[in-house]
Amino acid sequence: QVQLVESGGGLVQAGGSLRLSCAASGRIFRINAMGWYRQALGKQRELVAIFSSGGMTKYADSVKGRFTISRDNTKNTVYLQMNSLKPEDTAVYYCKADEPGTYGRAYWGKGTLVTVSS
């Protein structure tokens, strides 16, 4: 089992910044991909930014140039630095970790709410 705990959400004005953290614990040696997704009210959950299994980063087009994903392997933590926030970035942000292979498990955190006011 892998446990993921997000933190850092909150209320911010448009143009502001926030940094989200996702701390992983448990059988983290099985994880080969990790990143951030978000779900706005009434919409489907979507990818925001991830480290893929090859260590490459991938971003949603809507956040490129504004958000940066990073990680600290010594702390088993992944971060999402969010700059130039827009009201449309308002959502619950979830951390996800994946095991490799067809039958690998996917783990989700409980999410942290980000609200951007105009």
C-alpha positions in Angstrom: 0.0 0.0 0.0 1.0 3.6 -0.7 -0.4 6.6 1.2 -0.4 10.0 -0.3 -1.1 13.2 1.6 -1.6 16.5 -0.1 -1.2 19.9 1.4 -0.9 23.5 0.5 -4.3 24.3 -1.0 -6.2 27.5 -0.1 -7.7 30.7 -1.3 -5.7 33.0 -3.5 -6.4 36.0 -5.7 -6.0 35.7 -9.5 -2.3 36.2 -10.4 -1.1 34.8 -7.1 0.9 31.7 -6.4 0.5 28.5 -4.3 2.7 25.5 -3.8 1.2 22.1 -3.3 3.0 19.2 -1.6 2.3 15.5 -1.8 4.0 13.3 0.7 4.2 9.6 -0.1 4.7 6.8 2.4 4.4 3.0 2.5 5.6 0.8 -0.4 6.9 3.6 -2.4 9.6 1.5 -4.0 6.9 0.1 -6.3 6.0 3.6 -7.6 7.3 4.6 -11.1 5.1 7.5 -11.9 3.7 10.3 -9.8 1.9 13.6 -10.4 -1.0 15.9 -10.0 -4.6 15.9 -11.3 -7.5 18.2 -10.7 -11.2 18.2 -10.8 -13.3 21.3 -11.0 -17.0 21.3 -9.9 -19.1 19.5 -12.5 -16.1 18.5 -14.6 -14.0 15.4 -15.1 -10.7 14.9 -13.4 -7.8 15.9 -15.6 -4.1 15.6 -15.7 -2.2 18.7 -14.5 1.4 17.6 -14.4 3.2 14.3 -13.9 6.6 12.6 -13.7 6.3 9.7 -16.1 7.8 6.3 -15.7 10.9 7.5 -17.6 11.3 10.5 -15.4 10.0 12.9 -18.0 7.6 15.6 -17.1 4.3 16.2 -18.8 2.0 19.2 -18.4 -1.5 20.1 -19.4 -1.5 22.7 -22.1 -3.6 25.0 -19.9 -0.8 25.2 -17.2 2.4 25.2 -19.3 4.6 28.1 -18.4 2.7 28.7 -15.2 3.0 25.5 -13.2 6.1 23.5 -12.3 6.3 20.0 -10.9 9.3 19.0 -8.9 10.3 16.4 -6.4 12.5 15.7 -3.4 13.4 12.0 -3.3 14.9 12.4 0.1 11.5 13.4 1.5 9.4 11.2 -0.9 7.5 14.4 -1.8 6.3 15.8 -5.1 5.5 19.5 -5.4 3.4 21.6 -7.7 4.4 25.3 -7.9 1.5 27.2 -9.3 2.1 30.8 -10.5 -0.1 33.3 -12.3 -3.2 31.5 -11.0 -6.5 32.0 -12.8 -10.1 31.5 -11.6 -10.3 28.6 -14.0 -7.6 26.8 -12.0 -10.1 26.5 -9.1 -10.4 22.8 -8.4 -9.6 20.0 -6.0 -6.1 18.9 -6.7 -5.2 15.3 -6.3 -1.9 13.5 -6.1 -1.6 10.2 -7.9 1.0 7.5 -7.8 1.2 4.5 -10.2 2.8 1.1 -10.0 4.2 -0.2 -13.3 2.7 -2.7 -15.6 -0.8 -3.7 -16.7 -1.9 -4.8 -13.3 -0.1 -2.1 -11.4 -2.2 -0.2 -8.9 -3.0 3.5 -8.9 -3.1 5.4 -5.6 -4.8 8.7 -5.0 -4.6 11.2 -2.2 -7.7 12.7 -0.7 -7.2 16.0 -2.5 -6.6 19.7 -1.5 -8.9 22.5 -2.6 -7.5 25.4 -4.5 -9.8 28.4 -5.0 -8.7 31.3 -7.1 -10.8 34.5 -6.8 -11.1 37.0 -9.6 
